[in-house]
Amino acid sequence: MKNYRLTDVLWWTRQEDVFEEIADIMGLDSADSKTTGWFAHRTTASRNILNRMSNAEKNKLNQQAEKMGEEGLPEELKRK
C-alpha cells in the first residue's frame, strides 16, 4: 500500500480550489498552469486549504488518500 500526502490528494482532486488559493497568494484574479511562478505556491496553497478544512472534510480527504493507496491512482490521473 502506498501512502499519499494530503497535499497531493488535494491537488489531484481539487485543482481548481488550489489554483484559486494560488491566485489569492499571488494577488491575482485567477491562476492556472500557464501563470508564471504558480508552482512555487502550490504547497503553501494546499496547506492553507487543509488548515481551513473542518475535521469532517479532512477525514473525507484522508479516506480518499487511503483508497488511492490501496487501489492505486484513478485512470484519469495516471494518464496525466
C-alpha positions in Angstrom: 0.0 0.0 0.0 1.3 3.4 -0.9 0.7 6.4 1.3 -0.1 9.7 -0.4 0.3 13.1 1.2 -2.9 15.0 1.7 -1.5 18.0 -0.3 -1.1 15.6 -3.3 -4.6 14.2 -2.9 -6.0 17.7 -2.6 -4.1 18.7 -5.8 -5.4 15.6 -7.7 -9.0 16.0 -6.6 -9.5 19.8 -6.2 -7.0 21.6 -8.5 -9.5 24.4 -9.1 -9.5 25.2 -5.4 -5.7 25.1 -5.2 -5.4 27.5 -8.2 -7.9 29.9 -6.5 -5.7 29.9 -3.4 -2.6 30.4 -5.5 -4.2 33.4 -7.2 -5.0 34.8 -3.8 -1.4 34.3 -2.6 -0.1 35.9 -5.8 -2.6 38.8 -5.7 -4.2 37.8 -9.0 -7.8 37.5 -10.1 -7.1 33.9 -11.3 -4.3 31.4 -11.8 -3.7 28.3 -13.8 -0.8 26.2 -15.0 0.2 28.9 -17.5 0.6 31.5 -14.8 4.2 32.4 -14.3 5.5 31.3 -10.9 2.4 29.4 -9.9 4.2 26.1 -8.9 6.3 27.8 -6.2 3.0 28.5 -4.3 1.3 25.1 -4.8 2.3 23.5 -1.5 1.5 26.7 0.5 -1.9 27.0 -1.2 -2.6 23.3 -0.4 -1.6 23.7 3.2 -3.8 26.9 3.5 -6.8 24.9 2.2 -6.1 22.0 4.5 -5.7 24.3 7.5 -9.2 25.8 6.8 -10.9 22.4 6.4 -13.2 21.0 9.1 -12.4 17.7 10.7 -15.1 16.1 8.5 -13.6 17.4 5.3 -10.1 16.3 6.4 -11.5 12.8 7.2 -13.0 12.6 3.8 -9.7 13.5 2.2 -7.9 11.0 4.3 -10.3 8.3 3.1 -9.6 9.3 -0.5 -5.9 9.1 0.2 -6.3 5.6 1.8 -8.4 4.4 -1.1 -5.8 5.6 -3.6 -3.1 4.0 -1.6 -4.9 0.6 -1.6 -6.4 0.7 -5.1 -3.8 2.9 -6.9 -4.5 6.1 -8.7 -7.6 6.5 -10.8 -7.0 6.0 -14.5 -7.6 9.7 -15.3 -4.7 10.7 -13.0 -2.4 8.0 -14.4 -2.9 9.5 -17.9 -1.7 13.0 -17.0 
